[in-house]
Amino acid sequence: MTADPDGAAKPAGFSTYLAFIEAEAASQDARKASLEARGMGVITSAGTVVSLLFGLIAAITGATDYSLPPSTHLWLFLSAATFLVAFLLGVGTNFPFPYQAPRVADLEIIRQEHWTTSTDAAAAKAVAGVRLSMLKSAKRWNGWKARFLMGAFLAEFAAIAFLGRAVWLVIDHA
């Protein structure tokens, strides 16, 4: 057992537990940032490929003596549609979900009423409870962001496969 500066006894492991909770919370903060960055990558790549796709179609159909084979129409439509789905799911990874955070009013109460009267152990227990609530919220919302990101990757993969099939049909038709 160790003692608070005011002499109250506290278990020696309390700082280890608090550090573990803080590390878990920091891990979820990093996971959120990573998911959102990868979601932006999906948005960027899907937008770029769709722009190239429509530019290619415009260039090909602008030629007076060429038209896309009818067998490519469905594949190009499916590719554009699944790129749109990937884009929307990528946006979903950046949706501002309501992550739990301490309310400013509660922090003000702590500052005014408990700042000088709480022991380190009591304060650590209160902080740990708040951080655990925040951690639970972060895990829930980061799980949704991860699902959106996985869906975006799968949709983008499907879109590229559909586009590849359309290109194959164009080459085969030539």
C-alpha positions in Angstrom: 0.0 0.0 0.0 1.1 3.5 -0.7 -0.4 6.8 0.6 -1.9 9.8 -1.0 -0.2 13.1 -0.3 -3.0 13.7 2.3 -2.0 10.4 4.0 -4.9 8.2 2.9 -3.9 4.7 2.0 -4.4 3.4 -1.6 -3.5 0.1 -3.2 -0.2 0.0 -5.0 -1.9 -1.4 -8.2 -4.2 1.5 -8.8 -1.8 3.5 -11.0 -1.2 0.3 -13.1 -5.0 -0.1 -13.7 -5.4 3.6 -14.6 -2.5 3.4 -17.0 -4.0 0.4 -18.7 -7.4 2.1 -19.1 -5.7 5.2 -20.5 -3.7 3.1 -23.0 -6.8 1.3 -24.2 -8.6 4.7 -24.7 -5.6 6.0 -26.6 -5.6 2.9 -28.7 -9.2 3.5 -29.7 -8.5 7.2 -30.5 -5.7 6.0 -32.8 -8.0 3.4 -34.4 -10.6 6.0 -35.1 -8.0 8.2 -36.8 -6.7 5.3 -38.8 -10.2 4.2 -40.0 -11.1 7.7 -41.0 -7.9 8.2 -42.9 -8.4 4.9 -44.8 -12.0 5.9 -45.5 -10.7 9.1 -47.1 -8.4 6.9 -49.2 -11.3 4.9 -50.5 -13.2 8.2 -51.4 -10.1 9.5 -53.2 -9.4 6.3 -55.2 -13.1 5.6 -56.0 -13.5 9.2 -57.2 -10.4 9.1 -59.4 -11.3 5.8 -61.0 -14.9 6.9 -61.7 -13.5 10.1 -63.3 -11.2 8.1 -65.5 -14.0 5.7 -66.4 -16.3 8.5 -67.5 -13.5 10.2 -69.3 -12.7 7.0 -71.2 -16.4 6.5 -72.1 -16.7 10.1 -73.3 -13.6 9.8 -75.4 -14.7 6.4 -76.9 -18.3 7.5 -77.6 -17.1 10.8 -79.0 -15.5 9.0 -81.9 -17.9 9.0 -84.8 -17.1 5.5 -86.0 -17.1 3.7 -82.7 -19.6 2.7 -80.1 -19.2 0.6 -77.0 -20.4 -3.0 -77.5 -23.8 -3.5 -75.9 -22.3 -6.4 -73.8 -20.2 -3.8 -71.8 -23.2 -1.6 -70.8 -24.3 -3.7 -67.8 -20.7 -4.1 -66.6 -20.0 -0.4 -66.8 -23.2 0.4 -65.0 -22.4 -2.1 -62.3 -18.9 -0.7 -62.0 -20.1 2.9 -61.6 -22.8 1.8 -59.2 -20.4 -0.1 -56.9 -17.9 2.8 -57.1 -20.7 5.0 -55.8 -21.4 2.5 -53.0 -17.7 2.5 -52.1 -17.6 6.3 -52.1 -20.7 6.5 -49.8 -19.3 3.9 -47.4 -16.0 5.7 -47.4 -17.9 8.8 -46.4 -19.6 6.7 -43.7 -16.2 6.1 -42.0 -16.0 9.8 -41.4 -19.5 10.2 -40.1 -19.4 12.2 -36.8 -20.8 9.5 -34.5 -21.7 10.7 -31.0 -18.6 9.5 -29.1 -19.1 9.8 -25.4 -17.0 12.5 -23.7 -17.2 14.2 -20.3 -19.6 17.1 -20.2 -18.1 20.5 -19.5 -20.7 21.1 -16.7 -19.5 17.9 -14.9 -15.9 18.9 -15.2 -16.8 22.3 -13.7 -18.5 20.6 -10.8 -15.3 18.6 -10.2 -13.2 21.7 -10.3 -15.4 23.7 -7.9 -16.6 21.0 -5.5 -14.1 18.1 -5.5 -10.8 19.5 -6.5 -9.4 19.9 -3.0 -11.5 17.4 -1.1 -11.0 14.1 -3.1 -8.1 11.7 -2.4 -6.0 10.6 -5.3 -7.6 7.1 -5.2 -11.1 8.6 -5.3 -10.2 10.9 -8.1 -8.5 8.0 -10.0 -11.6 5.8 -9.5 -13.9 8.6 -10.9 -11.6 9.2 -13.8 -11.3 5.5 -14.6 -15.1 5.2 -14.6 -15.4 8.1 -17.1 -12.6 6.8 -19.3 -14.2 3.3 -19.3 -17.5 4.8 -20.5 -15.6 6.7 -23.2 -13.8 3.5 -24.2 -17.1 1.6 -24.5 -18.5 4.3 -26.7 -15.3 4.5 -28.8 -15.3 0.7 -29.3 -18.9 0.7 -30.4 -18.6 3.6 -32.9 -15.2 2.5 -34.2 -16.8 -0.9 -34.9 -19.3 0.8 -37.1 -16.5 2.7 -38.9 -14.7 -0.5 -39.4 -17.8 -2.1 -41.0 -18.2 0.9 -43.3 -14.6 0.7 -44.3 -14.7 -3.1 -45.0 -17.8 -2.6 -47.1 -16.1 0.2 -49.0 -13.1 -2.0 -49.7 -15.3 -4.8 -50.9 -17.5 -2.5 -53.1 -14.3 -0.9 -54.6 -12.9 -4.4 -55.3 -16.2 -5.4 -57.0 -16.3 -2.2 -59.0 -12.7 -2.8 -60.3 -13.7 -6.3 -61.2 -16.8 -5.1 -63.1 -14.7 -2.5 -64.9 -12.1 -5.1 -65.8 -14.8 -7.3 -67.3 -16.1 -4.3 -69.4 -12.6 -3.5 -70.6 -12.1 -7.2 -71.5 -15.3 -7.1 -73.5 -14.2 -4.0 -75.3 -10.8 -5.6 -76.2 -12.4 -8.8 -77.2 -14.9 -6.9 -79.4 -12.1 -4.9 -81.2 
